[in-house]
């Protein structure tokens, strides 16, 4: 996929769990920075196989998952539903 700054898909409604929002507040990070990375195809800290699965998911309309770390080191996920109706930010243990 091209990484020229173009968005690969629309995120739908963007939502976040209270716990991940508190972690962002404590870290001083902006969650939208990571949402932009996600919809631009920067999948974060995923294996090569999982990144390839996301590339397929963009083309075929499947669910897309990215994994990142905040500046504080806290790991979190961003998941866009297959129908692109919503994108959720959450901590892995909340899944």
Short mmCIF file of the C-alpha atoms (twelve columns), coordinates in Angstrom:
data_MODEL
# 
_entry.id   MODEL 
# 
loop_
_atom_site.group_PDB 
_atom_site.id 
_atom_site.type_symbol 
_atom_site.label_atom_id 
_atom_site.label_alt_id 
_atom_site.label_comp_id 
_atom_site.label_asym_id 
_atom_site.label_seq_id 
_atom_site.Cartn_x 
_atom_site.Cartn_y 
_atom_site.Cartn_z 
_atom_site.pdbx_PDB_model_num 
ATOM 1  C CA . UNK A 1  0.000   0.000   0.000  1 
ATOM 2  C CA . UNK A 2  1.147   3.511   -0.674 1 
ATOM 3  C CA . UNK A 3  2.277   5.512   2.353  1 
ATOM 4  C CA . UNK A 4  2.060   8.932   0.730  1 
ATOM 5  C CA . UNK A 5  -0.022  10.493  3.484  1 
ATOM 6  C CA . UNK A 6  -3.360  9.532   1.936  1 
ATOM 7  C CA . UNK A 7  -6.008  7.824   4.010  1 
ATOM 8  C CA . UNK A 8  -6.721  4.219   3.044  1 
ATOM 9  C CA . UNK A 9  -10.227 4.061   4.522  1 
ATOM 10 C CA . UNK A 10 -12.767 6.101   6.467  1 
ATOM 11 C CA . UNK A 11 -12.823 5.395   10.207 1 
ATOM 12 C CA . UNK A 12 -16.544 5.911   10.812 1 
ATOM 13 C CA . UNK A 13 -17.438 7.090   14.310 1 
ATOM 14 C CA . UNK A 14 -14.319 7.312   16.483 1 
ATOM 15 C CA . UNK A 15 -14.811 6.135   20.070 1 
ATOM 16 C CA . UNK A 16 -12.520 5.335   22.984 1 
ATOM 17 C CA . UNK A 17 -12.851 3.569   26.305 1 
ATOM 18 C CA . UNK A 18 -12.556 5.657   29.476 1 
ATOM 19 C CA . UNK A 19 -9.434  3.712   30.501 1 
ATOM 20 C CA . UNK A 20 -7.559  4.433   27.283 1 
ATOM 21 C CA . UNK A 21 -8.569  8.108   27.449 1 
ATOM 22 C CA . UNK A 22 -7.208  8.326   30.987 1 
ATOM 23 C CA . UNK A 23 -3.958  6.716   29.822 1 
ATOM 24 C CA . UNK A 24 -3.685  9.283   27.015 1 
ATOM 25 C CA . UNK A 25 -4.331  12.104  29.477 1 
ATOM 26 C CA . UNK A 26 -1.643  10.802  31.836 1 
ATOM 27 C CA . UNK A 27 0.839   10.372  28.972 1 
ATOM 28 C CA . UNK A 28 0.071   13.790  27.497 1 
ATOM 29 C CA . UNK A 29 -0.422  12.193  24.065 1 
ATOM 30 C CA . UNK A 30 -3.041  13.131  21.470 1 
ATOM 31 C CA . UNK A 31 -5.121  10.080  20.473 1 
ATOM 32 C CA . UNK A 32 -5.930  11.595  17.073 1 
ATOM 33 C CA . UNK A 33 -2.250  11.389  16.124 1 
ATOM 34 C CA . UNK A 34 -2.560  7.618   16.300 1 
ATOM 35 C CA . UNK A 35 -5.934  7.527   14.539 1 
ATOM 36 C CA . UNK A 36 -4.372  9.377   11.608 1 
ATOM 37 C CA . UNK A 37 -1.509  6.858   11.541 1 
ATOM 38 C CA . UNK A 38 -4.038  3.997   11.599 1 
ATOM 39 C CA . UNK A 39 -6.174  5.226   8.685  1 
ATOM 40 C CA . UNK A 40 -3.038  6.098   6.697  1 
ATOM 41 C CA . UNK A 41 -1.811  2.487   6.934  1 
ATOM 42 C CA . UNK A 42 0.844   2.785   9.640  1 
ATOM 43 C CA . UNK A 43 -0.181  -0.266  11.639 1 
ATOM 44 C CA . UNK A 44 2.264   0.323   14.487 1 
ATOM 45 C CA . UNK A 45 3.766   -2.562  16.437 1 
ATOM 46 C CA . UNK A 46 2.411   -5.568  14.529 1 
ATOM 47 C CA . UNK A 47 4.146   -8.603  13.085 1 
ATOM 48 C CA . UNK A 48 4.770   -8.728  9.343  1 
ATOM 49 C CA . UNK A 49 1.966   -11.290 9.038  1 
ATOM 50 C CA . UNK A 50 -0.499  -9.058  10.895 1 
ATOM 51 C CA . UNK A 51 0.491   -6.065  8.764  1 
ATOM 52 C CA . UNK A 52 -0.129  -8.136  5.626  1 
ATOM 53 C CA . UNK A 53 -3.512  -9.150  7.048  1 
ATOM 54 C CA . UNK A 54 -4.384  -5.463  7.490  1 
ATOM 55 C CA . UNK A 55 -3.387  -4.745  3.882  1 
ATOM 56 C CA . UNK A 56 -5.779  -7.504  2.770  1 
ATOM 57 C CA . UNK A 57 -8.445  -6.209  5.158  1 
ATOM 58 C CA . UNK A 58 -8.296  -2.731  3.624  1 
ATOM 59 C CA . UNK A 59 -8.827  -4.183  0.145  1 
ATOM 60 C CA . UNK A 60 -11.466 -6.756  1.117  1 
ATOM 61 C CA . UNK A 61 -13.403 -4.790  3.725  1 
ATOM 62 C CA . UNK A 62 -12.419 -6.805  6.818  1 
ATOM 63 C CA . UNK A 63 -11.710 -5.573  10.346 1 
ATOM 64 C CA . UNK A 64 -8.437  -3.618  10.779 1 
ATOM 65 C CA . UNK A 65 -6.331  -3.616  13.954 1 
ATOM 66 C CA . UNK A 66 -3.302  -1.473  14.777 1 
ATOM 67 C CA . UNK A 67 -1.172  -1.613  17.918 1 
ATOM 68 C CA . UNK A 68 0.813   1.298   19.311 1 
ATOM 69 C CA . UNK A 69 2.573   2.476   22.451 1 
ATOM 70 C CA . UNK A 70 1.983   5.861   24.043 1 
ATOM 71 C CA . UNK A 71 4.988   7.933   25.060 1 
ATOM 72 C CA . UNK A 72 4.472   6.486   28.549 1 
ATOM 73 C CA . UNK A 73 4.974   2.960   27.194 1 
ATOM 74 C CA . UNK A 74 1.338   1.911   27.576 1 
ATOM 75 C CA . UNK A 75 0.249   -0.339  24.729 1 
ATOM 76 C CA . UNK A 76 -3.160  0.183   23.112 1 
ATOM 77 C CA . UNK A 77 -5.097  -0.929  20.084 1 
ATOM 78 C CA . UNK A 78 -7.142  0.807   17.424 1 
ATOM 79 C CA . UNK A 79 -9.769  -1.361  15.743 1 
ATOM 80 C CA . UNK A 80 -11.882 -0.361  12.749 1 
ATOM 81 C CA . UNK A 81 -14.924 -2.527  12.153 1 
ATOM 82 C CA . UNK A 82 -15.299 -4.375  8.871  1 
ATOM 83 C CA . UNK A 83 -18.246 -2.224  7.800  1 
ATOM 84 C CA . UNK A 84 -16.194 0.923   8.634  1 
ATOM 85 C CA . UNK A 85 -18.994 2.175   10.900 1 
ATOM 86 C CA . UNK A 86 -16.670 2.787   13.842 1 
ATOM 87 C CA . UNK A 87 -13.090 2.859   15.047 1 
ATOM 88 C CA . UNK A 88 -12.373 2.117   18.695 1 
ATOM 89 C CA . UNK A 89 -9.321  2.967   20.809 1 
ATOM 90 C CA . UNK A 90 -8.862  0.608   23.757 1 
ATOM 91 C CA . UNK A 91 -6.352  -1.130  25.980 1 
ATOM 92 C CA . UNK A 92 -5.659  -4.769  24.955 1 
ATOM 93 C CA . UNK A 93 -7.047  -6.110  28.226 1 
ATOM 94 C CA . UNK A 94 -10.388 -4.452  27.413 1 
ATOM 95 C CA . UNK A 95 -10.914 -6.569  24.295 1 
# 
